[in-house]
Amino acid sequence: MAEQEPERTNVRVTDARALRALAHPARIEIVEQLNVNGASVTATEMAGSVGLSPSATSYHLRELAKYGLVEQAPSQGDGRERRWRSTGSSLWIDSDTDQPEAVAAERALIDLYLNRDRERVYEWLDRQHGEPVQWREASSMMGQHLLLTAEELGEVNEKIRALMEPYRVRERQDDPPVGARRVVVQYLAFPAE
């Protein structure tokens, strides 16, 4: 991957068309890779990361750009290469809940995320016994039932986000601690009833 790009803010995705464009496994992977690494890449570089051909990756990058989810980045060479970068450091899905098409598009995107995350859990379960003991013991799957107001839930979410922020890949990738690995943290918080 290429050099680090400047820090970007969160991208709020509200439009039903943008949600539908994003609700594709390859596009989710592309956006995630760009957000996690924070660097600009060519379609060929990204293709290797997401397991697609360069032409398929280029097509998906152009589609994502139509909705402001990625953008062309300045060239780092002779100007003939087309580089891409994320438009933000993370995505916030926030559809217009008054519009049925936006609700349906949001649901399709969330289904895609949840299915992908479930597969990640199963992949971990399949390989965990081959991992070093310290990684097995440090890993966790937990669920807690809390009694909170909406304001308290917002506070819990902000505290967890702030707790994880210094450990994000894009913050540490240039000088990671010895033994550091990429770790997926999946976090959901919503009223149970």
N, C-alpha and C positions, 0 to 999 in steps of 0.2 A: 504494500500500500504506500501511497505517497505521503508527503509531509503533512503535518497537522494544520488544519484550517482554523480561522478565528472562532471563538466560542459563539454559539448561536442560542437563541431562546427556544421555548417550546412552540410547537405549531399546533394550533387548535383546528381540528377538522370538524366542520359543522355541516357542510353541503352534502346532500344525498349523492350527487354525482361523484364527488371526491371520495366519499365513503365506499361507493360501489367500485370505483377504480382501485382503491386500496385493498379491497376484499379479494385478493388473489394471492395464493401462497408465495409465488415468486416475488411479487411486489412487496409483500410484508417483509420478506427476507432481505430484499434490497434496501428498503428504508431502514430496517433495523441495523444492517451492516454499516450503512452510512452514518446513522445516528450514534452507534456504539463507538466507531473508530474516529469519527470527526474529521476524516481526511477526504480529499478529493481523489477520485479514481476514474479510470477509463472503463468503458463497457467490458473490455477484455479482462482487466484486473478484477472487476466485480464478478464476471462470469465464473472465474475460478473459485471465488468465495461462495457463490450460491448454486453452483452446479448446473449452470445453463450455458448455452452457446453464446458467444459474443453478440451475434445478431439478435437473438431472443432477448438478451439482457439490454441491448440498446433500445429495442422496441419498448420494453417495460419502463426503462428510464425516461423515454420521451413521453409515454403515457402519464407517468407520475409527475413529470414537469408541467403537463397541461393543467394540473390541479394545484400547483405550487408546493408539492411535497418534496421535490428535488429541484435543483437548478444547475445550469452549466456553470462550471468553475473556470477561473483563468487557466490558460494553458501553462504548463511548466516546461515546455520544450520549444520546438520550432513553430508552434501554432497550428500544426496539422492535427494534433490529437484533440479529441473532445473529452473534456474531463467533467465529472459530475460531483456534486456534493449535496448534502441534506440542507434543507432550508431551516432546520431547527435541531435542537439537541434531543428532543423527544416529541412524541405525538400525544395530543390530548383529544380523545374522541368525545364530541359534545354535539350530537345532532339536535336539530330542531324537533323536539318531541311532539309538536303540534301537527307535523306533516307525516302522514302514514308512510310515504316513500322513504323519508329519512329514517324513520323508526325501523323499517324493514332492512335498509342498507346498513344501519348501525348493528342490527342483530346479526346479519350475515358476517360482518367484520368481526364481531365479538365471538361468534361461533368458530371462525377461522383461528383466532388467537387461542381460544380455549382448547380446541383440538390439537393445535401445535404444541401448546404447553403440556397437555396430557401425554402426548407422544414423548416429549422430553423427559417426563417423569418415568414413563415405562422404559425408555432407553437407559436411564440411570439405574432403575431397578434391575435391569438385565445385566449391567456391567459392574454394579457396586461391589460384588464379592471379589472382583479382580483389582479393586482399587486399594491403595494403602490404608491401613487402619485409621490413621489420623484424619483422612478425608471421609471415611465412612462415619466416624464418630462426630465429626464437625458438621456433617450434613443433617438436615432436619426436615421433617414434614410435620406440621402441627396445625391445630385449629383451636381457637379459643372462642368462647361465647362471652361477650362483654355486654354490659348494660350501660348504654351511652345515649346522650342527646345527640342531635344532628351536629351541633356545634362541637361537642366533644369528639365525635367521630372525625370531623374535619381536623381537629387538633392532633388526633392520633395519626391520621394520614400525613399531615405536614411533618410531624416528628419522625416518622419512619422514612419519609422522603429525605429529610435533612440528615438522618443517620446514615443512609446509604450513599448520599451524594459524593463524599470524598473518596469512595471506593469504585466509582464508575470507571470503566475501562478507558474512556477518553481522557480521564484525569490522571491515570496512572500508567498508561501504556508506554510512555517514554522512559520511565525508570521504575519498573515494577519491583516489589520486594522479591528476594530469592524464594522460589517455591510457589509463587503466585500462579493461580490458574483462573480462567474465566469461570464464573459461577453464575447460575441463573437463580434469581430470587423472584418467586411468583407470589404476589400479594393481592388478596381480594378482601374488600371490606364492604358489607352491605347489610341492611336490615334483614333479619331472619324471618320476620313475620309482617 
